[in-house]
């Protein structure tokens, strides 16, 4: 079943605000891999048990 999440709308908003996003990333020195944990990061199940 399609989610109808509006990818095109999201893409247009990001494109229209790209200069603002770039300035924010530059101000806070955020690179394209900022949120990447890397291949050596533990899995969530290794960190949290339910």
mmCIF file of the N, C-alpha and C atoms, coordinates in Angstrom:
data_MODEL
# 
_entry.id   MODEL 
# 
loop_
_atom_site.group_PDB 
_atom_site.id 
_atom_site.type_symbol 
_atom_site.label_atom_id 
_atom_site.label_alt_id 
_atom_site.label_comp_id 
_atom_site.label_asym_id 
_atom_site.label_entity_id 
_atom_site.label_seq_id 
_atom_site.pdbx_PDB_ins_code 
_atom_site.Cartn_x 
_atom_site.Cartn_y 
_atom_site.Cartn_z 
_atom_site.occupancy 
_atom_site.B_iso_or_equiv 
_atom_site.pdbx_formal_charge 
_atom_site.auth_seq_id 
_atom_site.auth_comp_id 
_atom_site.auth_asym_id 
_atom_site.auth_atom_id 
_atom_site.pdbx_PDB_model_num 
ATOM 1   N N  . UNK A 1 1  ? 0.854  -1.181 0.000  1.00 0.00 ? 1  UNK A N  1 
ATOM 2   C CA . UNK A 1 1  ? 0.000  0.000  0.000  1.00 0.00 ? 1  UNK A CA 1 
ATOM 3   C C  . UNK A 1 1  ? 0.899  1.243  0.000  1.00 0.00 ? 1  UNK A C  1 
ATOM 4   N N  . UNK A 1 2  ? 0.669  2.186  -0.907 1.00 0.00 ? 2  UNK A N  1 
ATOM 5   C CA . UNK A 1 2  ? 1.495  3.405  -0.953 1.00 0.00 ? 2  UNK A CA 1 
ATOM 6   C C  . UNK A 1 2  ? 1.274  4.282  0.274  1.00 0.00 ? 2  UNK A C  1 
ATOM 7   N N  . UNK A 1 3  ? 2.350  4.939  0.670  1.00 0.00 ? 3  UNK A N  1 
ATOM 8   C CA . UNK A 1 3  ? 2.264  5.806  1.854  1.00 0.00 ? 3  UNK A CA 1 
ATOM 9   C C  . UNK A 1 3  ? 1.819  7.217  1.512  1.00 0.00 ? 3  UNK A C  1 
ATOM 10  N N  . UNK A 1 4  ? 1.955  7.609  0.235  1.00 0.00 ? 4  UNK A N  1 
ATOM 11  C CA . UNK A 1 4  ? 1.592  8.965  -0.205 1.00 0.00 ? 4  UNK A CA 1 
ATOM 12  C C  . UNK A 1 4  ? 2.257  10.028 0.666  1.00 0.00 ? 4  UNK A C  1 
ATOM 13  N N  . UNK A 1 5  ? 3.525  9.859  0.909  1.00 0.00 ? 5  UNK A N  1 
ATOM 14  C CA . UNK A 1 5  ? 4.258  10.745 1.818  1.00 0.00 ? 5  UNK A CA 1 
ATOM 15  C C  . UNK A 1 5  ? 4.693  12.047 1.179  1.00 0.00 ? 5  UNK A C  1 
ATOM 16  N N  . UNK A 1 6  ? 4.434  12.217 -0.087 1.00 0.00 ? 6  UNK A N  1 
ATOM 17  C CA . UNK A 1 6  ? 4.710  13.501 -0.729 1.00 0.00 ? 6  UNK A CA 1 
ATOM 18  C C  . UNK A 1 6  ? 6.180  13.774 -0.963 1.00 0.00 ? 6  UNK A C  1 
ATOM 19  N N  . UNK A 1 7  ? 6.887  12.801 -1.512 1.00 0.00 ? 7  UNK A N  1 
ATOM 20  C CA . UNK A 1 7  ? 8.318  12.980 -1.764 1.00 0.00 ? 7  UNK A CA 1 
ATOM 21  C C  . UNK A 1 7  ? 8.607  14.206 -2.611 1.00 0.00 ? 7  UNK A C  1 
ATOM 22  N N  . UNK A 1 8  ? 7.777  14.463 -3.601 1.00 0.00 ? 8  UNK A N  1 
ATOM 23  C CA . UNK A 1 8  ? 8.002  15.617 -4.475 1.00 0.00 ? 8  UNK A CA 1 
ATOM 24  C C  . UNK A 1 8  ? 7.889  16.925 -3.695 1.00 0.00 ? 8  UNK A C  1 
ATOM 25  N N  . UNK A 1 9  ? 6.935  17.006 -2.782 1.00 0.00 ? 9  UNK A N  1 
ATOM 26  C CA . UNK A 1 9  ? 6.767  18.213 -1.961 1.00 0.00 ? 9  UNK A CA 1 
ATOM 27  C C  . UNK A 1 9  ? 7.980  18.401 -1.061 1.00 0.00 ? 9  UNK A C  1 
ATOM 28  N N  . UNK A 1 10 ? 8.413  17.330 -0.448 1.00 0.00 ? 10 UNK A N  1 
ATOM 29  C CA . UNK A 1 10 ? 9.578  17.388 0.437  1.00 0.00 ? 10 UNK A CA 1 
ATOM 30  C C  . UNK A 1 10 ? 10.806 17.832 -0.347 1.00 0.00 ? 10 UNK A C  1 
ATOM 31  N N  . UNK A 1 11 ? 10.994 17.260 -1.519 1.00 0.00 ? 11 UNK A N  1 
ATOM 32  C CA . UNK A 1 11 ? 12.145 17.611 -2.362 1.00 0.00 ? 11 UNK A CA 1 
ATOM 33  C C  . UNK A 1 11 ? 12.117 19.091 -2.737 1.00 0.00 ? 11 UNK A C  1 
ATOM 34  N N  . UNK A 1 12 ? 10.937 19.613 -3.095 1.00 0.00 ? 12 UNK A N  1 
ATOM 35  C CA . UNK A 1 12 ? 10.820 21.032 -3.458 1.00 0.00 ? 12 UNK A CA 1 
ATOM 36  C C  . UNK A 1 12 ? 11.141 21.937 -2.283 1.00 0.00 ? 12 UNK A C  1 
ATOM 37  N N  . UNK A 1 13 ? 10.690 21.590 -1.093 1.00 0.00 ? 13 UNK A N  1 
ATOM 38  C CA . UNK A 1 13 ? 10.966 22.413 0.088  1.00 0.00 ? 13 UNK A CA 1 
ATOM 39  C C  . UNK A 1 13 ? 12.465 22.417 0.383  1.00 0.00 ? 13 UNK A C  1 
ATOM 40  N N  . UNK A 1 14 ? 13.085 21.255 0.340  1.00 0.00 ? 14 UNK A N  1 
ATOM 41  C CA . UNK A 1 14 ? 14.529 21.179 0.599  1.00 0.00 ? 14 UNK A CA 1 
ATOM 42  C C  . UNK A 1 14 ? 15.299 21.988 -0.438 1.00 0.00 ? 14 UNK A C  1 
ATOM 43  N N  . UNK A 1 15 ? 14.928 21.859 -1.708 1.00 0.00 ? 15 UNK A N  1 
ATOM 44  C CA . UNK A 1 15 ? 15.616 22.612 -2.756 1.00 0.00 ? 15 UNK A CA 1 
ATOM 45  C C  . UNK A 1 15 ? 15.438 24.119 -2.578 1.00 0.00 ? 15 UNK A C  1 
ATOM 46  N N  . UNK A 1 16 ? 14.237 24.541 -2.183 1.00 0.00 ? 16 UNK A N  1 
ATOM 47  C CA . UNK A 1 16 ? 13.995 25.976 -2.023 1.00 0.00 ? 16 UNK A CA 1 
ATOM 48  C C  . UNK A 1 16 ? 14.721 26.549 -0.811 1.00 0.00 ? 16 UNK A C  1 
ATOM 49  N N  . UNK A 1 17 ? 15.018 25.702 0.169  1.00 0.00 ? 17 UNK A N  1 
ATOM 50  C CA . UNK A 1 17 ? 15.689 26.172 1.386  1.00 0.00 ? 17 UNK A CA 1 
ATOM 51  C C  . UNK A 1 17 ? 17.150 25.741 1.449  1.00 0.00 ? 17 UNK A C  1 
ATOM 52  N N  . UNK A 1 18 ? 17.684 25.248 0.320  1.00 0.00 ? 18 UNK A N  1 
ATOM 53  C CA . UNK A 1 18 ? 19.057 24.745 0.304  1.00 0.00 ? 18 UNK A CA 1 
ATOM 54  C C  . UNK A 1 18 ? 20.086 25.769 0.777  1.00 0.00 ? 18 UNK A C  1 
ATOM 55  N N  . UNK A 1 19 ? 20.009 27.035 0.353  1.00 0.00 ? 19 UNK A N  1 
ATOM 56  C CA . UNK A 1 19 ? 20.994 28.008 0.857  1.00 0.00 ? 19 UNK A CA 1 
ATOM 57  C C  . UNK A 1 19 ? 20.955 28.147 2.382  1.00 0.00 ? 19 UNK A C  1 
ATOM 58  N N  . UNK A 1 20 ? 19.758 28.127 2.943  1.00 0.00 ? 20 UNK A N  1 
ATOM 59  C CA . UNK A 1 20 ? 19.614 28.211 4.401  1.00 0.00 ? 20 UNK A CA 1 
ATOM 60  C C  . UNK A 1 20 ? 20.198 26.970 5.075  1.00 0.00 ? 20 UNK A C  1 
ATOM 61  N N  . UNK A 1 21 ? 19.939 25.802 4.507  1.00 0.00 ? 21 UNK A N  1 
ATOM 62  C CA . UNK A 1 21 ? 20.487 24.555 5.058  1.00 0.00 ? 21 UNK A CA 1 
ATOM 63  C C  . UNK A 1 21 ? 22.011 24.541 4.967  1.00 0.00 ? 21 UNK A C  1 
ATOM 64  N N  . UNK A 1 22 ? 22.543 24.973 3.830  1.00 0.00 ? 22 UNK A N  1 
ATOM 65  C CA . UNK A 1 22 ? 24.006 25.024 3.658  1.00 0.00 ? 22 UNK A CA 1 
ATOM 66  C C  . UNK A 1 22 ? 24.647 25.964 4.676  1.00 0.00 ? 22 UNK A C  1 
ATOM 67  N N  . UNK A 1 23 ? 24.035 27.115 4.904  1.00 0.00 ? 23 UNK A N  1 
ATOM 68  C CA . UNK A 1 23 ? 24.571 28.074 5.876  1.00 0.00 ? 23 UNK A CA 1 
ATOM 69  C C  . UNK A 1 23 ? 24.546 27.484 7.289  1.00 0.00 ? 23 UNK A C  1 
ATOM 70  N N  . UNK A 1 24 ? 23.480 26.787 7.624  1.00 0.00 ? 24 UNK A N  1 
ATOM 71  C CA . UNK A 1 24 ? 23.363 26.145 8.944  1.00 0.00 ? 24 UNK A CA 1 
ATOM 72  C C  . UNK A 1 24 ? 24.464 25.104 9.119  1.00 0.00 ? 24 UNK A C  1 
ATOM 73  N N  . UNK A 1 25 ? 24.644 24.261 8.097  1.00 0.00 ? 25 UNK A N  1 
ATOM 74  C CA . UNK A 1 25 ? 25.678 23.222 8.168  1.00 0.00 ? 25 UNK A CA 1 
ATOM 75  C C  . UNK A 1 25 ? 27.069 23.825 8.284  1.00 0.00 ? 25 UNK A C  1 
ATOM 76  N N  . UNK A 1 26 ? 27.310 24.902 7.543  1.00 0.00 ? 26 UNK A N  1 
ATOM 77  C CA . UNK A 1 26 ? 28.614 25.555 7.614  1.00 0.00 ? 26 UNK A CA 1 
ATOM 78  C C  . UNK A 1 26 ? 28.827 26.188 8.994  1.00 0.00 ? 26 UNK A C  1 
ATOM 79  N N  . UNK A 1 27 ? 27.804 26.841 9.521  1.00 0.00 ? 27 UNK A N  1 
ATOM 80  C CA . UNK A 1 27 ? 27.921 27.490 10.834 1.00 0.00 ? 27 UNK A CA 1 
ATOM 81  C C  . UNK A 1 27 ? 28.273 26.487 11.922 1.00 0.00 ? 27 UNK A C  1 
ATOM 82  N N  . UNK A 1 28 ? 27.691 25.306 11.845 1.00 0.00 ? 28 UNK A N  1 
ATOM 83  C CA . UNK A 1 28 ? 27.897 24.293 12.884 1.00 0.00 ? 28 UNK A CA 1 
ATOM 84  C C  . UNK A 1 28 ? 28.917 23.233 12.482 1.00 0.00 ? 28 UNK A C  1 
ATOM 85  N N  . UNK A 1 29 ? 29.601 23.463 11.356 1.00 0.00 ? 29 UNK A N  1 
ATOM 86  C CA . UNK A 1 29 ? 30.640 22.564 10.855 1.00 0.00 ? 29 UNK A CA 1 
ATOM 87  C C  . UNK A 1 29 ? 30.135 21.123 10.740 1.00 0.00 ? 29 UNK A C  1 
ATOM 88  N N  . UNK A 1 30 ? 28.968 20.974 10.108 1.00 0.00 ? 30 UNK A N  1 
ATOM 89  C CA . UNK A 1 30 ? 28.368 19.661 9.903  1.00 0.00 ? 30 UNK A CA 1 
ATOM 90  C C  . UNK A 1 30 ? 28.683 19.175 8.501  1.00 0.00 ? 30 UNK A C  1 
ATOM 91  N N  . UNK A 1 31 ? 29.346 18.054 8.404  1.00 0.00 ? 31 UNK A N  1 
ATOM 92  C CA . UNK A 1 31 ? 29.671 17.477 7.106  1.00 0.00 ? 31 UNK A CA 1 
ATOM 93  C C  . UNK A 1 31 ? 28.586 16.513 6.648  1.00 0.00 ? 31 UNK A C  1 
ATOM 94  N N  . UNK A 1 32 ? 28.753 15.985 5.452  1.00 0.00 ? 32 UNK A N  1 
ATOM 95  C CA . UNK A 1 32 ? 27.746 15.082 4.894  1.00 0.00 ? 32 UNK A CA 1 
ATOM 96  C C  . UNK A 1 32 ? 27.664 13.757 5.644  1.00 0.00 ? 32 UNK A C  1 
ATOM 97  N N  . UNK A 1 33 ? 28.684 13.435 6.426  1.00 0.00 ? 33 UNK A N  1 
ATOM 98  C CA . UNK A 1 33 ? 28.670 12.175 7.188  1.00 0.00 ? 33 UNK A CA 1 
ATOM 99  C C  . UNK A 1 33 ? 28.516 12.416 8.684  1.00 0.00 ? 33 UNK A C  1 
ATOM 100 N N  . UNK A 1 34 ? 28.008 13.581 9.053  1.00 0.00 ? 34 UNK A N  1 
ATOM 101 C CA . UNK A 1 34 ? 27.902 13.949 10.460 1.00 0.00 ? 34 UNK A CA 1 
ATOM 102 C C  . UNK A 1 34 ? 27.159 12.908 11.295 1.00 0.00 ? 34 UNK A C  1 
ATOM 103 N N  . UNK A 1 35 ? 26.048 12.391 10.798 1.00 0.00 ? 35 UNK A N  1 
ATOM 104 C CA . UNK A 1 35 ? 25.249 11.439 11.565 1.00 0.00 ? 35 UNK A CA 1 
ATOM 105 C C  . UNK A 1 35 ? 25.669 9.993  11.360 1.00 0.00 ? 35 UNK A C  1 
ATOM 106 N N  . UNK A 1 36 ? 26.668 9.752  10.546 1.00 0.00 ? 36 UNK A N  1 
ATOM 107 C CA . UNK A 1 36 ? 27.103 8.396  10.280 1.00 0.00 ? 36 UNK A CA 1 
ATOM 108 C C  . UNK A 1 36 ? 27.837 7.835  11.494 1.00 0.00 ? 36 UNK A C  1 
ATOM 109 N N  . UNK A 1 37 ? 27.461 6.655  11.876 1.00 0.00 ? 37 UNK A N  1 
ATOM 110 C CA . UNK A 1 37 ? 28.104 6.015  13.029 1.00 0.00 ? 37 UNK A CA 1 
ATOM 111 C C  . UNK A 1 37 ? 29.275 5.146  12.610 1.00 0.00 ? 37 UNK A C  1 
ATOM 112 N N  . UNK A 1 38 ? 29.359 4.828  11.340 1.00 0.00 ? 38 UNK A N  1 
ATOM 113 C CA . UNK A 1 38 ? 30.458 4.006  10.861 1.00 0.00 ? 38 UNK A CA 1 
ATOM 114 C C  . UNK A 1 38 ? 30.171 2.530  11.016 1.00 0.00 ? 38 UNK A C  1 
ATOM 115 N N  . UNK A 1 39 ? 30.988 1.727  10.379 1.00 0.00 ? 39 UNK A N  1 
ATOM 116 C CA . UNK A 1 39 ? 30.755 0.280  10.388 1.00 0.00 ? 39 UNK A CA 1 
ATOM 117 C C  . UNK A 1 39 ? 31.081 -0.372 11.727 1.00 0.00 ? 39 UNK A C  1 
ATOM 118 N N  . UNK A 1 40 ? 31.831 0.308  12.583 1.00 0.00 ? 40 UNK A N  1 
ATOM 119 C CA . UNK A 1 40 ? 32.216 -0.273 13.864 1.00 0.00 ? 40 UNK A CA 1 
ATOM 120 C C  . UNK A 1 40 ? 31.251 0.067  14.998 1.00 0.00 ? 40 UNK A C  1 
ATOM 121 N N  . UNK A 1 41 ? 30.206 0.806  14.705 1.00 0.00 ? 41 UNK A N  1 
ATOM 122 C CA . UNK A 1 41 ? 29.239 1.186  15.730 1.00 0.00 ? 41 UNK A CA 1 
ATOM 123 C C  . UNK A 1 41 ? 28.427 -0.035 16.154 1.00 0.00 ? 41 UNK A C  1 
ATOM 124 N N  . UNK A 1 42 ? 28.104 -0.128 17.437 1.00 0.00 ? 42 UNK A N  1 
ATOM 125 C CA . UNK A 1 42 ? 27.278 -1.266 17.883 1.00 0.00 ? 42 UNK A CA 1 
ATOM 126 C C  . UNK A 1 42 ? 25.849 -1.136 17.355 1.00 0.00 ? 42 UNK A C  1 
ATOM 127 N N  . UNK A 1 43 ? 25.198 -2.253 17.174 1.00 0.00 ? 43 UNK A N  1 
ATOM 128 C CA . UNK A 1 43 ? 23.804 -2.217 16.745 1.00 0.00 ? 43 UNK A CA 1 
ATOM 129 C C  . UNK A 1 43 ? 22.938 -1.788 17.933 1.00 0.00 ? 43 UNK A C  1 
ATOM 130 N N  . UNK A 1 44 ? 21.763 -1.335 17.650 1.00 0.00 ? 44 UNK A N  1 
ATOM 131 C CA . UNK A 1 44 ? 20.865 -0.869 18.708 1.00 0.00 ? 44 UNK A CA 1 
ATOM 132 C C  . UNK A 1 44 ? 20.536 -2.007 19.678 1.00 0.00 ? 44 UNK A C  1 
ATOM 133 N N  . UNK A 1 45 ? 20.450 -3.225 19.175 1.00 0.00 ? 45 UNK A N  1 
ATOM 134 C CA . UNK A 1 45 ? 20.144 -4.360 20.070 1.00 0.00 ? 45 UNK A CA 1 
ATOM 135 C C  . UNK A 1 45 ? 21.306 -4.692 20.994 1.00 0.00 ? 45 UNK A C  1 
ATOM 136 N N  . UNK A 1 46 ? 22.524 -4.281 20.628 1.00 0.00 ? 46 UNK A N  1 
ATOM 137 C CA . UNK A 1 46 ? 23.669 -4.459 21.519 1.00 0.00 ? 46 UNK A CA 1 
ATOM 138 C C  . UNK A 1 46 ? 23.689 -3.423 22.628 1.00 0.00 ? 46 UNK A C  1 
ATOM 139 N N  . UNK A 1 47 ? 23.009 -2.305 22.411 1.00 0.00 ? 47 UNK A N  1 
ATOM 140 C CA . UNK A 1 47 ? 23.037 -1.196 23.359 1.00 0.00 ? 47 UNK A CA 1 
ATOM 141 C C  . UNK A 1 47 ? 21.808 -1.192 24.271 1.00 0.00 ? 47 UNK A C  1 
ATOM 142 N N  . UNK A 1 48 ? 20.653 -1.554 23.709 1.00 0.00 ? 48 UNK A N  1 
ATOM 143 C CA . UNK A 1 48 ? 19.390 -1.482 24.450 1.00 0.00 ? 48 UNK A CA 1 
ATOM 144 C C  . UNK A 1 48 ? 18.716 -2.835 24.452 1.00 0.00 ? 48 UNK A C  1 
ATOM 145 N N  . UNK A 1 49 ? 18.307 -3.265 25.609 1.00 0.00 ? 49 UNK A N  1 
ATOM 146 C CA . UNK A 1 49 ? 17.524 -4.513 25.665 1.00 0.00 ? 49 UNK A CA 1 
ATOM 147 C C  . UNK A 1 49 ? 16.102 -4.180 26.115 1.00 0.00 ? 49 UNK A C  1 
ATOM 148 N N  . UNK A 1 50 ? 15.175 -4.816 25.467 1.00 0.00 ? 50 UNK A N  1 
ATOM 149 C CA . UNK A 1 50 ? 13.755 -4.603 25.800 1.00 0.00 ? 50 UNK A CA 1 
ATOM 150 C C  . UNK A 1 50 ? 13.185 -5.779 26.549 1.00 0.00 ? 50 UNK A C  1 
# 
